[in-house]
Amino acid sequence: MADTYYDATHRPDAPARPSLSGRHDVDVCIVGGGFAGLNTAIGLVERGAVSVALLEARRIGHGASGRNGGFVFGGFSLDEAMLLRELGPHRARALYRGTLDAVSLIRHRSQAMAIDCELVDAGVVWANWFRDSRILRDRQALLSEHFGVRWEWLSRTELRDRINTERYSEGLFERDAFHFHPLKYARGIAAVAEMAGVSIHENTPAVGLEPDGAGWRIRTPSGEVRARHVVLACGGYLAGLRKQVDAAVLPIATYAMATEPLGARMAAVLGSRAAVYDTRFAFDYYRPMVDSRLLWGGRISVRDRSPEAVKRLLYRDMLKVFPQLEGVRIEHAWSGLMSYARHQMPQVGMIEPGLWLAQAFGGHGVAPTTFAGELVAAGIAEGDERWRELSGFGLQSAFKPVGYIGAQLAYWWAQAKDGLKAVAEEKRTAH
C-alpha cells in the first residue's frame, strides 16, 4: 500500500533491492538512503571511488527525502541574518553559495542523468501573509547586499496574477529555484550510483558500529561491512549507532497532502507554475504538480499524526488561503520526520577518524543535503577540508526528552505571535 502520494506515483510495486548478507569489505559504507547518503555516494563515484556500499533500513527515499514538499532553493534552516551574525560576511556567503551551487547541481544531474523527476523550473514565490512589507524589503536587501542574490519584487497586483487569493499582500520571487518529485529524484540518483558500482542494500538496518583496526565494522541483521570510512546519514530516522550523534538532533514531524487532480480548476487557484510558501514562522507551502493536483504542506510537531488527522488539519489551512477549493477531495495525506539541531544548521563532517556525519537539515534540506554530500565525498576522496567551515555547528545535545517539549512550546509561541500580528493588522485596517 502506498504511504505517500510520491510512493503511489513512482513504481509502488517495484521489488526492493536485496538486503545485505554475509561479510563485505569496502572503502566507504554509507548508512542512510536519503538525499545526504545518496549525494555522498554520487559524489564519491564522480571522484573515482570504486568501492562504496550504501545501507538503507527501509526503501530508498523512505524518510524525509522522499516525503518533502519538493522545493529546491538555496539557504539553510538558520536564516541569512543569523548566518551573517554567527559567521561574518565571508564565511556566511561561502556557505550560502554552496547551497546555490547545489541547486544548479541538482538541475544539472537531473538533466545529464536523464532522471524523470517532474522538474518544474518555474521559481518559488515567498508570499507575505502580513500587510507590513518590511519583512520582504529587509530580506530582499540583505540577500542582495551580502549574498549577491536578487529576489524580484511582486506587487499585490502581480502576486494576485500568480496566486488567486486575498490572503497575501506582496511577495518576492526566487527565479532560480524550482520544484520536483523528490522520491523520483532520490531513486533516480540511486539507480545512477548503482550503475556506477555502488552496492545498495534496502531493508538493511545497521544494528551495530564499532572500530575495526584502521577502519570500522557495521553489523546488520544478516551480515557485516568493514570499511575504512563510514558516513552516518540517517536524518530524523535515527539508527541508534552512536549516542552522541542521535542525542544531537530532534526528529520533528511535518505534514503534507495532495488533492485530487484539479484539471481546469487549477486556474482558479494558481496562474503560475511556481511553488509558494508564506512569511509566517508556521508557514504553509504548496505547489502545482504535473498531474494538476495541488500538493499542500505545513505545520510542525513533535507528534506524528494519522493520515486522517493530517488531512483534517491541512484541509482547514488550505481553505483559509483558497476558499474556492471547498469540496475538493484529498487523496493522499502523510507525515515525515525532519532532523533539527539546536543551532538550526546541518551537522556535517568527520567526527572521529574515518567516521563521517551528514544530518540535521531541519526541513530545508534538498539543496543542503546535496552540498553536504559534495563536502563529505570531497573530504573522503580528495582530503578536501571545506567541510570544516561547518565544524562550528557540532553535536550539541538536544536535551531529549525535555527538548521535545521546548521545541513544541517554541512552535506554539511562534504560531501564536503570527496569529496575534495578523489580528492586529486586521484591527488597524478596520479603523
Disulfide bonds with the S-S distance in Angstrom:
none
